[in-house]
């Protein structure tokens, strides 16, 4: 589990992506989340790591955001209480790995189920139209892309 949670809020997606990149490269921190907030164009970037690394990364990002007139606010919370982030609690690498494996298995099962359904309908003389399956194909492709992004080893 990480020792600290760092958050910085900036005005604009481009600045948010730039500071997320700078924070991860400037200190030993993990990128947690990049989320749109309720402000007009405001974005919040969350990072996790040990307290000094998170503080250094937030300070570095703050300087960049201020220089681009995009800084809104920032905060470092050492040892945040469990449950502070709701379902997005700080997770260990083991938890993340297990989550990726679980998502990968679910995606594989869905692919197998869809293949079996397609075979059964073909055997019954029913042919599926492209429009009927387009939604489920997109969902499966998006799920596989997400798994690949999270580090899962998935073949399409």
C-alpha positions as CSV (number, residue, x, y, z in Angstrom):
1,X,0.0,0.0,0.0
2,X,1.2,3.5,-0.8
3,X,2.1,5.9,2.0
4,X,0.6,9.0,0.5
5,X,-2.0,10.3,-1.9
6,X,-1.2,13.4,-4.0
7,X,-3.8,15.4,-5.9
8,X,-3.4,18.4,-8.2
9,X,-6.2,20.2,-10.0
10,X,-5.5,22.1,-13.2
11,X,-7.4,23.9,-15.9
12,X,-7.3,21.9,-19.1
13,X,-6.7,18.3,-20.3
14,X,-3.4,19.0,-22.0
15,X,-1.9,20.5,-18.9
16,X,-3.2,17.6,-16.8
17,X,-1.6,15.0,-19.2
18,X,1.6,17.0,-19.2
19,X,1.9,17.2,-15.4
20,X,0.9,13.6,-15.0
21,X,3.8,12.7,-17.3
22,X,6.2,15.0,-15.5
23,X,5.2,13.7,-12.0
24,X,5.7,10.1,-12.9
25,X,9.1,10.9,-14.5
26,X,10.3,13.2,-11.8
27,X,9.6,11.0,-8.7
28,X,9.0,7.4,-7.8
29,X,5.2,7.7,-7.9
30,X,2.4,5.8,-9.5
31,X,-0.3,7.5,-11.5
32,X,-3.7,6.9,-9.9
33,X,-6.4,8.7,-11.8
34,X,-6.9,11.5,-14.2
35,X,-10.5,12.8,-13.8
36,X,-12.6,15.6,-15.0
37,X,-14.1,17.7,-12.2
38,X,-17.1,19.9,-12.1
39,X,-15.2,23.1,-13.0
40,X,-15.2,24.3,-16.5
41,X,-12.3,22.3,-18.0
42,X,-10.8,21.4,-14.6
43,X,-9.0,18.1,-14.3
44,X,-7.7,16.3,-11.2
45,X,-4.6,14.1,-11.4
46,X,-4.0,11.7,-8.5
47,X,-0.7,10.0,-7.7
48,X,0.4,7.5,-5.1
49,X,3.8,6.8,-3.5
50,X,5.9,7.5,-0.4
51,X,5.3,10.9,1.2
52,X,8.5,12.6,0.0
53,X,8.2,11.4,-3.6
54,X,4.5,12.5,-3.8
55,X,5.4,15.9,-2.3
56,X,8.2,16.3,-4.8
57,X,6.1,15.3,-7.7
58,X,3.2,17.6,-6.7
59,X,5.6,20.6,-6.2
60,X,7.2,20.0,-9.6
61,X,3.7,19.7,-11.3
62,X,2.6,22.8,-9.5
63,X,5.5,24.9,-10.9
64,X,4.7,23.7,-14.4
65,X,0.9,24.4,-14.0
66,X,1.5,27.9,-12.6
67,X,3.9,28.7,-15.4
68,X,1.1,27.8,-17.9
69,X,-1.6,29.6,-15.9
70,X,-3.5,26.4,-15.3
71,X,-3.0,25.7,-11.6
72,X,-6.1,25.5,-9.5
73,X,-5.1,23.6,-6.3
74,X,-3.2,20.7,-4.9
75,X,-2.9,18.6,-1.8
76,X,-0.8,15.8,-0.4
77,X,-2.4,13.4,2.1
78,X,0.1,11.2,4.1
79,X,-1.3,7.8,5.0
80,X,-4.9,8.4,3.8
81,X,-7.5,6.4,5.7
82,X,-8.8,3.3,4.0
83,X,-12.1,4.0,2.2
84,X,-11.3,7.6,1.6
85,X,-11.5,7.1,-2.2
86,X,-14.6,4.9,-2.0
87,X,-14.2,1.9,-4.4
88,X,-10.9,3.3,-5.7
89,X,-9.0,2.5,-2.5
90,X,-5.2,2.4,-2.7
91,X,-4.4,-1.1,-4.0
92,X,-1.2,-3.2,-3.7
93,X,0.4,-4.6,-6.8
94,X,-1.0,-8.0,-5.9
95,X,-4.5,-6.6,-5.7
96,X,-4.1,-4.9,-9.1
97,X,-2.6,-8.1,-10.6
98,X,-5.5,-10.1,-9.3
99,X,-8.0,-7.5,-10.6
100,X,-6.4,-7.7,-14.1
101,X,-6.5,-11.5,-14.1
102,X,-10.1,-11.4,-13.0
103,X,-11.0,-8.9,-15.8
104,X,-9.1,-11.0,-18.3
105,X,-10.9,-14.2,-17.4
106,X,-14.3,-12.4,-17.6
107,X,-13.4,-11.1,-21.1
108,X,-12.3,-14.5,-22.2
109,X,-15.5,-16.1,-20.9
110,X,-17.6,-13.5,-22.7
111,X,-15.7,-14.2,-25.9
112,X,-16.3,-17.9,-25.5
113,X,-19.9,-17.5,-24.7
114,X,-20.5,-15.3,-27.7
115,X,-18.7,-17.8,-29.9
116,X,-20.8,-20.6,-28.6
117,X,-24.0,-18.5,-29.1
118,X,-22.9,-17.7,-32.7
119,X,-22.2,-21.4,-33.4
120,X,-25.6,-22.5,-32.0
121,X,-27.5,-19.9,-34.0
122,X,-25.6,-20.8,-37.1
123,X,-26.4,-24.5,-36.5
124,X,-30.1,-23.7,-36.2
125,X,-30.0,-21.9,-39.5
126,X,-30.2,-18.5,-37.9
127,X,-27.6,-16.0,-39.2
128,X,-26.7,-13.0,-37.1
129,X,-26.7,-9.6,-38.7
130,X,-23.7,-7.2,-38.3
131,X,-26.0,-4.6,-36.7
132,X,-27.3,-7.0,-34.0
133,X,-23.8,-7.9,-32.8
134,X,-22.1,-4.5,-33.3
135,X,-22.8,-3.4,-29.7
136,X,-21.5,-6.5,-28.1
137,X,-18.4,-6.6,-30.3
138,X,-17.6,-3.0,-29.4
139,X,-18.0,-3.8,-25.7
140,X,-15.7,-6.8,-25.9
141,X,-13.1,-4.8,-27.9
142,X,-13.2,-2.0,-25.4
143,X,-12.8,-4.4,-22.5
144,X,-9.8,-6.1,-24.2
145,X,-8.2,-2.6,-24.8
146,X,-8.7,-1.7,-21.2
147,X,-7.1,-5.0,-20.1
148,X,-4.1,-4.4,-22.4
149,X,-3.8,-0.8,-21.0
150,X,-3.8,-2.2,-17.5
151,X,-1.0,-4.6,-18.3
152,X,-3.0,-7.8,-19.0
153,X,-1.7,-10.2,-21.7
154,X,-4.7,-10.5,-24.0
155,X,-4.8,-11.7,-27.6
156,X,-7.7,-10.3,-29.7
